[in-house]
Amino acid sequence: MGKTLMIVGAIILVIGLIWEVAGRFIPLGRLPGDFLFKNGNMTIYFPIVTCIIISIVLSLILSLIRR
């Protein structure tokens, strides 16, 4: 179990680093279709398109790993 947690943690770390570097070139979280509602001091954010893109990319990567 400990080995699995370390591997998952390393994967999350790598994804976070890629997200930081790629965020300068690809505006994830600020794509058209991501909804931002501001009302006074309340802000609600729905990154729908960003979630769809991340889901597609992860699905492709996992399908390649399985083969």
N, C-alpha and C positions, 0 to 999 in steps of 0.2 A: 504494500500500500504506500509506503514511504517513497519508493522509487517512482511510482505512478504520479504522486503529488509533485515530486521534483520535476518530472518531465512536463507535466501540465503547466507548472509555474514557469518553466523555461520557455515553453511555447507562448504563454501569455506575455512574457517579457519581450520576446522577439516580435510578436504582433504589435505590442505597444511601441517599440522602437520603429518599426516599419510605418506605423500610423503617424508618428511624429515627423519622420522624414518625408513620407508621401503627402502629408497634409500641406506641405508647402507647394506642391505641384498639382495635387488633386484636392479640390475643396470639399472633402467629405464633411458632412454636417451642414453645409451651406449650399446644397444643390437645389435646383428648381424642383419644387414638389415637396420640399421640407417645410412644414408649416410652423410659423412662429406667431403666437398671439400675445400681444402686450396690452395690459389693461391696468393703468395706474402703476402700483408697485408689484403687480403679479405678472409673471411671464410663463407661458406654457409653450413647450417646444415638442413637435412631433417630427422626427427625422425619418419619414416614411420611405423616401426614395433612397436615402443612404442605407437603410436597413435592407431594402430589396437588393441593392447592388452588393452589399456585403454577403447576403445570403446566397446569391448566385455565384459569387467568386468562391466562397467556402464550399459550396456544393460541387463545383468543378474540381477544386483541389482534392476534396475527399474522394470523388469518383476516380480521379487519376491515381490516388494512393491505393485504392482498393484493387485496381487492376494490376 
